[in-house]
Amino acid sequence: MPALVHTTPGAVPRDRLLRLPQVEDAAGIKKSTVYALVREGKFPAPVRITRRLSVWPESAVLAWVQTQIRGGANHE
C-alpha cells in the first residue's frame, strides 16, 4: 500500500537553501561569476540570512540552470 502524504492546505512546499559552494556546483560557475550575474540581474539574488550568510533557494538556481540549457540568456 503506498504511503500517504499529508499536507496542510496552503502549506508552502519545502525549498532547500543553498550556500555559495552548492550554488557554484549546481550552476557550474564560480563565485565571481555568480555575483557579477546577480549585479547584472541575470542570476537569482541571494537571500540574506545574517550579516555574513547569504543563501539561494534551490528552485531559483535550478530554474536558472534550466533556462541556460534551453538557450536562455548567455551568462558571458
Summary of the structure (lengths in Angstrom):
residues: 76
radius of gyration: 15.3
end to end distance: 50.5
largest distance: 50.5
contacts: 140
relative contact order: 0.18
helix: 38%
strand: 14%
